[in-house]
Amino acid sequence: MLVVKRSPKIEKNKIIRICLFIFTMISLMFKSVLFLGFTLNKNSYALDLSLGYSSAYYFFNYYAAFILVFMCFYFLFKSLGRVKYLLFTNTFFSIVILVDLWYFRGFNTVPSLTILKQTANLDNLSGSIFSMMSPYDILFIIDIIFMFLLYFLKLKPIYEVGKRKILYFVVIFISCICFIGHVPFTINVLKKEHSKSYLFGMYDPNSTTKFFSPIGYHVFNTYSVWKDSKPLNLSQQDKDEIKEWFEANKENLPDNEYKGLFKGKNLIIIQVESLENFVIGQTVQGKEITPNLNRLLKNSIYFPKINEQVNEGTSSDSDLMVNTSVYPLRQGSTFFSHPYVTYNSLPKLMQAMDYSTVAIHPDKGAFWNWMEGLKNIGFEKCVDYSNFNVDEVIGLGISDESYFKQIVPILENQKQPFYSFMVTLTSHGPFDLPEKYRELGLDKELNSNHLGGYFESVHYTDKQIGMFLDSLDKSGLLDKSVVVITGDHNGVHKYYNDKLAQLKNPEPWWIEITNHIPLIIYQKNYDKPKKIEVTGGQIDTMPTLCYIMGIDEKDYINTVMGRNLLKTNRDYSVLTNRTINGKVPSEEEKARAIRGLDLADKIIKSDYFKEK
């Protein structure tokens, strides 16, 4: 019998190839732990590796399974194809995990596959993207640099030979799929309980990422996006549950003096970019941050405890909630994935009262697909970047000064009464307002910090709002109008808490995180100013405005997921992370309120109101 002995060199090369395969797998597992070390930390720009490890340790078997599902294709290649595949796999998934991390720092969640449709949002966003990076992020690419150097210097001879190992591929692939799938198979096919069923709830992208690694999350998300691309047909049980939820959402309280308070007046909503409530009424180093908004409070109904409730669609989610009182989708941007859904919206209700309606943005209509979304919601006219004289650009779009000056003639030519919904943009992160517009005179440390930039940006926008209202006053429109000012979401506390932590002697109110944006309802001649401390959310804006604008409650009460903050006994709101802010009277009420987030997905995906 002839025995062929392999040379020591061949055996050594085989061991090196095995080691590099294992090294790549461990490297991707380590990066998944790194990801959690950032995202589970209170400051997502700082790394807590022990926190990441302790959270991931119990799920390492799933991490390895998902990684091996992709890595086992290595065995279908031969010779140099193998090492190239290793390099590609490591590089590709490292980039995916890094993008997930940067996205998380901006939106407090991991991205859905639907963002691939949202390339229009990348216009002018480079500054914001760079601000989401941390020096520690280099840990995600050090091994890749090492691997590429090794490839060009040492690995080519090691991979000169090597046959395809189809059996290895089949065994590893099937084993991993069976391991990943046995729990859902037990639950969904065998209809049996399983102790690990909670892992496959998929209700929270962040939890799914922790259980299965970022790679596993994207596998499940891809399946979810594919499944959700099909029209959702509600069962009768689903429809009954939605109807029961709306019934339970009603409070059936008697009317009060706010009913129809501003009926017949023009309605102007100004949704201010990144406006947080903590700056209202405050001074920094001796100067008022928002002197004009502070002045408006003397003739306003003011709600200081409105919670941000946007999800992955950020500003466009605010557009949606303010105008429809329906929660945005749990994954992806609602205006991108479902722009043509039917709503019983504020512009439609205002048109029924013979109002003309217009939506105005200083950015391009493709940004978050807001133009298609707002047109479908019911606005008769949408005005975007292309309709303005672009004489000054700051950050992502036309400067607020130029923008507001050009809006005045638009409103003067609008048929009255009108409803105008407009958003601002200059106070968008990373809050790098040009030096010539910085008027607060902050000290060097604060001025160079994102918080100082935020104060200056909000101060600038506040000044432009004041000038805008003065122009409306001179034109005679202000007496005939009610002006609503709110924020689209939080700003400096949403994205840059790590930068605030670098301040040596911060004042307590600078760093306190409340999640609150203001809601100010201003009318020049209103002489009964009121500060209402009820806890609410962006979802409550529409029913509150419907009440003061004299819209009959029966025309919207069965379609709004929010409540009228001028006529309520409830003092809480649901946050996008499925927690409650405020005082909820019972666990049953808490569960019902949170359930609204999931029912909103069904309402949107099935076009529920189209049948109404």
C-alpha angles and dihedrals in degrees: 000000000000115000117197112208119206117228119249088245092058091048091048092051090049091054091048091051091051091048092051091050091051091043091056092050093048090045092057091046089051091051089053088055090047089053091055090044087064103034097046092047117096087236107047091196092061123071124234102179094178090056090050093048096046090050095046100038096087092051101046091112090061092044090054093045095054092044092049092050087068099031095054089073082076088082092060090066128073134213114338091000088075098058091043089054091050091052092047094048094049094045095045097049093041089057090047091052092046092050089048089054095048090047091049091053089056102039107017091237138073118261126260123226087251090079087077085075091053102071090130087073091067092071109117092348099117093104092052092047094050090050089060093063128098130199088239090065090084087079087076094062106032093092091048091055088049092049094050092049089049091049095055095040106036118356104071095075091045092057098041089107131034134122129223113271102206094166091055090052094049095047095048095042095049093043092053094045091050092049093049094042103043095087097050089042090054092048102039104030105026090034092222132137119254129192091228097049090110089069092066099050090106090193093124122042092203093055092045088053091052093049099044106017123249089285092055091045091056091050091055092040091053089054091047093050090049091048093046091051087074118081111266113234111200119220119227087255090057092050092048091050092051091048092048091049092055090048091052090047091064118094100189096211126162119265122259141196092288094067109115091350093151100025113157096018125118112263117221119181118191111193104196118209113250094345110168123191095230092080095055111109093001133124126208119204090342100314131101113246096203107019094159096049089046089054092051092058089074088071101030148091101232128197110189097177105064110140123219109245103173120131131191093325090062109180093015089053088057090050087053098048096043091053103035108020089226122127116245122247119285092233130037129353115310093212090054102044099031109020096148101056119133118244135175089233138183094247091051092050091047091050088053085061089053096261122146114226135212134172118204128194129172091215134067119291090237092062103110083344086269095154095058090043096051094042089055092045086062113269111148093210134022122196120196142168093293092062095058135078099249096214097143130024124191118179112319100359151339113346115258090241094057092038097055093044090056094045095061095071090044090058093042088058094044116108109253136269092041141170113217121186114191137168132203127219115184094088091061118127142297080048096218097153111180113265094242090066097048106107105161095083095222122186118263097261095050094040091055092048123086088243091060089047089051093051090050093046094050091044089053093050091045089056091051091049089053091051091046092054091047089054091050089050092053090049092052094242097109094067089054096046143073112213120207118196123190141143128255092219141321119298127190093018091048097054113012112042089127089061092050089053089062093065111107100212109015120176111244094245091056095065103031109114113214103155087224129142122184129250112200121181106193132186119173095225099038107121102181103075114190134188108205114196098195115133111243143151141227088267088068096059098087100049090045092053092043088058097052093040091058100248110156109254093225089064094065112011093096095051106041120092091194129066139236104266090200091060111033142110093197119100106189144070136206117246123214091250089064096255129121125240114201134016116326113188099217145003089248091056090046092053091047092050094049091045087066090074092062094042090053088060089054092046092052099040094047095040085235098180093053088081093052 
